[in-house]
């Protein structure tokens, strides 16, 4: 507890010691990542810590923002998402255009798998109350449901990538960006205009405000997320992503168990085989994911809110584990989750990001109702 001494607010020794320890853990993680994997990986670890901290500090919630809109017509979460993506976009698209050899966008193909995967992912994320980033940061908080979801998400991401070649044969127009049709600056302006129209429509259709978020905190977090996402692009050479890293974790487990992945159409490629054989912290997505987990734990422990009490039923446990598998599989078919496809896809001009947004939102409408039927807390 905080105490007042001589008009000065002080922290109880136990809380102060805990916070010093948390800072020390972050510094130690950064030093280890830098020592064993290099300066870039150390910076990406810190970026991941910042992303996890921002998400956890205000319970940013891509999934929750959609559900609050669907159920209560409160646009706050949606508006914060639009702000974060727009801010990242006005820097990312011109930056990639200026440095095409060093930087790449999160551009996925327009395919049948994208439509199916995004819809299924949107439904599943509402049932489990977590997309890619939501599952990670809530697992970092110690939420037992998200911890149960994570292994399935890892396995699903691995399997989805392993089967992706078959899914793409069902129909695939290839990757496309807005800027390849209209140019760099018009692409930025056009997407800003779309977000503005969506924001106006959401605001005019609102029925409630402050149902979950009060004050400017969520919008401050949106700005912070955009800044860290831009930092991730500059340092990693690619946008912020989550799902590939989780799939790679699954591939490493499968390889360790003796499975020969060299004949698989996806994991058997030379770059993937090299990453499977390399240390986990050498992968730019994995190191950010690890930082995100730690960043959310630090925020929760700093506040004394880690490992919140949750008492799921046996059915909810089973649903969470199975739905995690569906989440991971759907995300790989759709070339990303709310981060890799929605946030990073749109912020770097990928048309697949917009298709993902529409299909996943439609899936979320179904998922919200399914979540209520299963008795999960809304």
Secondary structure, 3 states (H helix, E strand, C coil): CEEEECCEEEECHHHHHHHHHHHHHHHHHHHHHHHHHCHHHHHHHHHHHHHHHHHHHCCCCHHHHHHHHHHHCCCHHHHHHHHHHHHHHHHHHHHHHHCCCCCECCCCEEEHHHHHHHHHHHHHHHHHCCCHHHHHHHHHHCCHHHHHHHHHHHHHHHHHHHHHHHHHCCCEEEECECHHHHCHHHHHHHHHHHHHHHHHHHHHCCCCCCCCCCCCHHHHHHHHHHHHHHHHHHHHCECCCCHHHHHHHHHHHHHHCCCCCCCCCCCCCHHHHHHHHCCHHHCHHHHHHHHHHHHHHHHHHHHCCCCCCCCCCHHHHHHHHHHHHHHHHHHHHCCCCHHHHHHHHHHCCEHHHHHHHHHHHHHHHHHHHHHHHCCCCC
